[in-house]
Amino acid sequence: MKRLFLLICVPALAWAEPATVIRATDLKQQPATDAATVASLAENTAVEALERKGGWTRVKGDAGEGWVRMLALRFGGTAPAKAGASGMTQLFNVARTGTSGTQVTTGVRGLEADQIAAAQPNPAELAKLEKFAVDAGAAEKFAAQGKLAPTSVEYPK
């Protein structure tokens, strides 16, 4: 009987991955922004990641089970901030080493190669995006108000 329990339950437990909510977010009933909200999750809430679907992750926690955007999670369990990890500490690190000591990685998570290959353009979303465009004069005025100056940046090789 113990072997049967281990064969059935241990693989299921291995699929759950500890994660932490990195910013307040809604727990959705389905993996969609317009899905019903099951609960609101506060920042630093511990959850178990159960399944990934596109940019969404199905999680289980004290508030229940549902879907959250994958980028609202930090995987690997709860990790409290380092003692003394203030903005001043990071500023000191930048001055000392040229880096804040924080590593950020951005990429596509949760999408399979065939999903990316089969992706189709969405003209309606592009039209929405184009509404945010401004002409060069408006951009220059905005930059002047913010006391920004143009800087040439060499492209990486």
C-alpha positions as CSV (number, residue, x, y, z in Angstrom):
1,M,0.0,0.0,0.0
2,K,2.9,2.4,0.8
3,R,4.4,1.8,-2.6
4,L,1.1,2.6,-4.3
5,F,0.8,5.8,-2.3
6,L,4.4,6.8,-3.3
7,L,3.8,5.9,-7.0
8,I,0.7,8.1,-7.1
9,C,1.4,11.0,-4.8
10,V,5.1,11.6,-5.0
11,P,5.1,12.5,-8.7
12,A,2.1,14.8,-8.1
13,L,4.0,16.6,-5.3
14,A,7.1,17.0,-7.5
15,W,5.0,19.0,-10.1
16,A,4.2,21.7,-7.5
17,E,6.8,24.4,-7.4
18,P,7.0,27.0,-4.6
19,A,6.6,30.6,-5.7
20,T,6.0,34.0,-4.2
21,V,3.7,36.8,-5.5
22,I,6.0,39.7,-6.2
23,R,3.2,42.3,-6.5
24,A,-0.4,42.4,-5.5
25,T,-2.4,40.6,-8.2
26,D,-5.8,39.0,-8.8
27,L,-6.2,35.2,-8.7
28,K,-8.4,34.4,-11.7
29,Q,-10.7,31.5,-12.3
30,Q,-9.4,31.0,-15.8
31,P,-6.1,32.0,-17.5
32,A,-7.5,35.2,-19.0
33,T,-7.6,38.9,-17.9
34,D,-11.4,39.0,-18.3
35,A,-12.0,35.9,-16.2
36,A,-13.8,36.0,-12.9
37,T,-11.5,37.0,-9.9
38,V,-11.4,34.3,-7.3
39,A,-9.4,36.4,-4.8
40,S,-6.8,39.1,-4.5
41,L,-3.3,38.1,-3.6
42,A,-1.1,40.5,-1.6
43,E,2.6,41.0,-2.4
44,N,4.9,38.4,-0.8
45,T,2.1,35.7,-0.7
46,A,3.5,32.2,-0.8
47,V,1.8,29.9,-3.4
48,E,2.5,26.6,-5.1
49,A,2.8,26.8,-8.9
50,L,0.9,23.8,-10.4
51,E,0.7,24.3,-14.1
52,R,1.7,26.8,-16.8
53,K,-0.3,27.8,-19.8
54,G,1.0,30.6,-22.0
55,G,1.8,33.6,-19.8
56,W,-0.3,32.3,-16.9
57,T,0.4,29.9,-14.0
58,R,-2.2,28.0,-12.1
59,V,-1.4,28.4,-8.4
60,K,-2.7,27.1,-5.1
61,G,-2.5,29.0,-1.8
62,D,-4.4,30.0,1.3
63,A,-6.7,32.2,-0.8
64,G,-7.7,29.2,-3.0
65,E,-6.7,27.9,-6.4
66,G,-6.6,29.8,-9.7
67,W,-4.5,31.5,-12.3
68,V,-2.1,34.4,-12.1
69,R,0.1,36.1,-14.7
70,M,3.5,34.4,-14.7
71,L,5.4,37.6,-14.4
72,A,3.7,38.3,-11.1
73,L,5.5,35.4,-9.5
74,R,9.0,34.7,-8.3
75,F,9.8,31.0,-8.4
76,G,11.7,29.1,-5.8
77,G,9.7,29.9,-2.7
78,T,9.6,32.8,-0.3
79,A,12.8,34.7,0.1
80,P,12.7,37.6,2.5
81,A,14.7,40.7,1.5
82,K,18.3,40.6,2.6
83,A,18.9,42.5,5.8
84,G,20.1,46.0,5.0
85,A,19.1,45.7,1.3
86,S,17.9,49.3,1.1
87,G,18.1,51.6,-1.8
88,M,21.2,53.2,-0.2
89,T,22.9,49.8,-0.2
90,Q,22.1,49.4,-3.9
91,L,23.3,52.9,-4.6
92,F,26.5,52.1,-2.8
93,N,26.9,48.9,-4.9
94,V,26.4,50.9,-8.1
95,A,29.1,53.4,-7.1
96,R,31.5,50.7,-6.0
97,T,31.0,48.1,-8.7
98,G,28.9,49.6,-11.4
99,T,26.0,47.3,-10.6
100,S,23.2,47.3,-8.1
101,G,23.9,43.7,-7.1
102,T,20.4,42.8,-8.4
103,Q,20.2,40.5,-11.5
104,V,17.2,40.8,-13.8
105,T,16.5,38.4,-16.6
106,T,13.8,38.9,-19.1
107,G,12.6,36.4,-21.6
108,V,9.6,34.4,-22.9
109,R,8.5,31.9,-20.3
110,G,5.7,29.5,-20.7
111,L,5.6,29.5,-24.5
112,E,6.6,26.5,-26.5
113,A,8.6,26.8,-29.8
114,D,5.6,25.7,-31.8
115,Q,3.4,28.4,-30.2
116,I,5.9,31.1,-31.0
117,A,6.3,29.8,-34.6
118,A,2.5,29.8,-35.1
119,A,2.0,33.3,-33.6
120,Q,-0.1,35.6,-35.7
121,P,-0.1,39.4,-35.8
122,N,-3.0,41.2,-34.1
123,P,-3.9,44.3,-36.1
124,A,-6.4,45.6,-33.4
125,E,-3.7,45.5,-30.7
126,L,-1.2,47.3,-33.0
127,A,-3.8,50.0,-33.7
128,K,-4.2,50.5,-29.9
129,L,-0.4,50.7,-29.6
130,E,-0.2,53.3,-32.4
131,K,-2.5,55.6,-30.4
132,F,0.4,56.1,-27.9
133,A,2.7,57.5,-30.6
134,V,3.6,61.2,-30.6
135,D,5.3,63.3,-33.2
136,A,8.9,64.4,-32.8
137,G,8.0,67.9,-31.6
138,A,5.9,66.5,-28.7
139,A,8.7,64.1,-27.8
140,E,11.3,66.9,-27.7
141,K,9.0,69.1,-25.6
142,F,8.5,66.2,-23.1
143,A,12.2,65.6,-23.0
144,A,12.9,69.3,-22.4
145,Q,10.4,69.4,-19.5
146,G,12.1,66.4,-17.9
147,K,15.6,67.9,-18.5
148,L,16.5,64.9,-20.7
149,A,19.3,65.0,-23.2
150,P,19.9,62.8,-26.3
151,T,22.7,60.2,-25.9
152,S,24.2,58.1,-28.6
153,V,24.5,54.5,-27.7
154,E,26.7,52.1,-29.7
155,Y,24.9,48.9,-30.7
156,P,26.2,45.7,-29.2
157,K,28.2,43.5,-31.6
